Each structure stands twice: as structure tokens, then as C-alpha cells.
Amino acid sequence: MAVFCAIGVVLGIAGVVYMGVALCRPERF
């Protein structure tokens, strides 16, 4: 279960970073 939790956290952080970059640089979205 800890592995799935860690994967979820990593995906969550990656998603937030990706959305931040997409908002800052719409042309790359």
C-alpha cells in the first residue's frame, strides 16, 4: 500500500507542476 501511496504523491506533485508550467506557458500546453 505504501508503494501506491508514494506513486500517488509523485503523480500529484507532477500534475501540479505540469499545470503550473502550462498556465505560465500556454503555448506549450
C-alpha distance matrix in Angstrom:
0.0 3.8 5.4 5.3 6.3 8.7 10.0 10.6 12.5 14.4 15.4 16.5 18.6 20.0 20.9 22.7 24.5 25.5 26.9 28.8 30.4 31.2 32.9 34.8 35.8 36.3 38.1 35.0 33.1
3.8 0.0 3.8 5.5 5.0 6.1 8.6 9.7 10.5 12.3 14.2 15.1 16.5 18.2 19.7 21.1 22.6 24.0 25.6 27.0 28.6 29.9 31.5 33.0 34.2 35.0 37.0 33.8 32.2
5.4 3.8 0.0 3.8 5.4 5.1 6.2 8.6 9.9 10.6 12.2 14.1 15.5 16.4 18.1 20.0 21.2 22.2 24.1 25.8 26.9 28.1 30.2 31.6 32.4 33.2 34.8 31.4 30.0
5.3 5.5 3.8 0.0 3.8 5.5 5.1 6.1 8.6 9.9 10.4 12.1 14.3 15.2 16.1 18.3 19.9 20.6 22.1 24.2 25.5 26.3 28.2 30.1 30.9 31.3 33.0 29.8 28.0
6.3 5.0 5.4 3.8 0.0 3.8 5.5 5.1 6.3 8.7 9.9 10.4 12.4 14.2 15.1 16.6 18.5 19.7 21.0 22.6 24.4 25.4 26.9 28.7 29.9 30.5 32.6 29.6 27.8
8.7 6.1 5.1 5.5 3.8 0.0 3.8 5.4 5.1 6.2 8.6 9.8 10.7 12.2 14.1 15.5 16.6 18.1 19.9 21.2 22.6 24.1 25.8 27.1 28.3 29.2 31.1 27.9 26.5
10.0 8.6 6.2 5.1 5.5 3.8 0.0 3.8 5.5 5.1 6.1 8.4 10.0 10.4 12.0 14.2 15.3 16.1 18.0 19.9 20.9 22.0 24.1 25.6 26.3 27.0 28.7 25.4 23.8
10.6 9.7 8.6 6.1 5.1 5.4 3.8 0.0 3.8 5.5 5.1 6.0 8.6 9.8 10.3 12.2 14.2 15.0 16.2 18.2 19.9 20.6 22.3 24.2 25.3 25.7 27.7 24.7 22.8
12.5 10.5 9.9 8.6 6.3 5.1 5.5 3.8 0.0 3.8 5.5 5.0 6.2 8.5 9.7 10.6 12.3 14.1 15.3 16.6 18.4 19.8 21.1 22.6 24.1 25.0 27.2 24.3 22.7
14.4 12.3 10.6 9.9 8.7 6.2 5.1 5.5 3.8 0.0 3.8 5.4 5.2 6.1 8.5 10.0 10.6 12.0 14.1 15.4 16.5 18.0 19.9 21.1 22.1 23.2 25.0 21.9 20.6
15.4 14.2 12.2 10.4 9.9 8.6 6.1 5.1 5.5 3.8 0.0 3.8 5.5 5.0 5.9 8.6 9.8 10.2 12.0 14.0 15.1 16.0 18.0 19.7 20.5 21.0 22.8 19.7 18.0
16.5 15.1 14.1 12.1 10.4 9.8 8.4 6.0 5.0 5.4 3.8 0.0 3.8 5.5 5.1 6.3 8.7 9.8 10.6 12.3 14.3 15.2 16.5 18.4 19.8 20.3 22.7 20.0 18.1
18.6 16.5 15.5 14.3 12.4 10.7 10.0 8.6 6.2 5.2 5.5 3.8 0.0 3.8 5.4 5.2 6.2 8.5 9.9 10.6 12.4 14.1 15.4 16.6 18.1 19.3 21.7 18.9 17.6
20.0 18.2 16.4 15.2 14.2 12.2 10.4 9.8 8.5 6.1 5.0 5.5 3.8 0.0 3.8 5.5 5.1 6.0 8.5 9.8 10.5 12.0 14.1 15.3 16.1 17.2 19.0 16.0 14.8
20.9 19.7 18.1 16.1 15.1 14.1 12.0 10.3 9.7 8.5 5.9 5.1 5.4 3.8 0.0 3.8 5.5 5.0 6.1 8.5 9.9 10.3 12.2 14.1 15.0 15.4 17.7 15.0 13.0
22.7 21.1 20.0 18.3 16.6 15.5 14.2 12.2 10.6 10.0 8.6 6.3 5.2 5.5 3.8 0.0 3.8 5.5 5.2 6.1 8.7 9.8 10.5 12.3 14.1 14.9 17.7 15.5 13.8
24.5 22.6 21.2 19.9 18.5 16.6 15.3 14.2 12.3 10.6 9.8 8.7 6.2 5.1 5.5 3.8 0.0 3.8 5.5 5.0 6.2 8.5 9.9 10.5 12.0 13.6 16.0 13.5 12.7
25.5 24.0 22.2 20.6 19.7 18.1 16.1 15.0 14.1 12.0 10.2 9.8 8.5 6.0 5.0 5.5 3.8 0.0 3.8 5.4 5.2 6.1 8.6 9.9 10.3 11.2 13.2 10.4 9.3
26.9 25.6 24.1 22.1 21.0 19.9 18.0 16.2 15.3 14.1 12.0 10.6 9.9 8.5 6.1 5.2 5.5 3.8 0.0 3.8 5.5 4.9 6.1 8.6 9.7 9.9 12.8 10.9 8.9
28.8 27.0 25.8 24.2 22.6 21.2 19.9 18.2 16.6 15.4 14.0 12.3 10.6 9.8 8.5 6.1 5.0 5.4 3.8 0.0 3.8 5.4 5.2 6.2 8.5 9.9 12.9 11.5 10.6
30.4 28.6 26.9 25.5 24.4 22.6 20.9 19.9 18.4 16.5 15.1 14.3 12.4 10.5 9.9 8.7 6.2 5.2 5.5 3.8 0.0 3.8 5.4 5.0 5.8 8.0 10.2 8.4 8.4
31.2 29.9 28.1 26.3 25.4 24.1 22.0 20.6 19.8 18.0 16.0 15.2 14.1 12.0 10.3 9.8 8.5 6.1 4.9 5.4 3.8 0.0 3.8 5.5 5.1 5.2 7.9 6.5 5.2
32.9 31.5 30.2 28.2 26.9 25.8 24.1 22.3 21.1 19.9 18.0 16.5 15.4 14.1 12.2 10.5 9.9 8.6 6.1 5.2 5.4 3.8 0.0 3.8 5.6 5.6 9.3 9.3 8.1
34.8 33.0 31.6 30.1 28.7 27.1 25.6 24.2 22.6 21.1 19.7 18.4 16.6 15.3 14.1 12.3 10.5 9.9 8.6 6.2 5.0 5.5 3.8 0.0 3.8 6.2 9.1 9.2 9.6
35.8 34.2 32.4 30.9 29.9 28.3 26.3 25.3 24.1 22.1 20.5 19.8 18.1 16.1 15.0 14.1 12.0 10.3 9.7 8.5 5.8 5.1 5.6 3.8 0.0 3.8 5.5 5.8 7.1
36.3 35.0 33.2 31.3 30.5 29.2 27.0 25.7 25.0 23.2 21.0 20.3 19.3 17.2 15.4 14.9 13.6 11.2 9.9 9.9 8.0 5.2 5.6 6.2 3.8 0.0 3.8 5.3 5.1
38.1 37.0 34.8 33.0 32.6 31.1 28.7 27.7 27.2 25.0 22.8 22.7 21.7 19.0 17.7 17.7 16.0 13.2 12.8 12.9 10.2 7.9 9.3 9.1 5.5 3.8 0.0 3.8 5.5
35.0 33.8 31.4 29.8 29.6 27.9 25.4 24.7 24.3 21.9 19.7 20.0 18.9 16.0 15.0 15.5 13.5 10.4 10.9 11.5 8.4 6.5 9.3 9.2 5.8 5.3 3.8 0.0 3.8
33.1 32.2 30.0 28.0 27.8 26.5 23.8 22.8 22.7 20.6 18.0 18.1 17.6 14.8 13.0 13.8 12.7 9.3 8.9 10.6 8.4 5.2 8.1 9.6 7.1 5.1 5.5 3.8 0.0
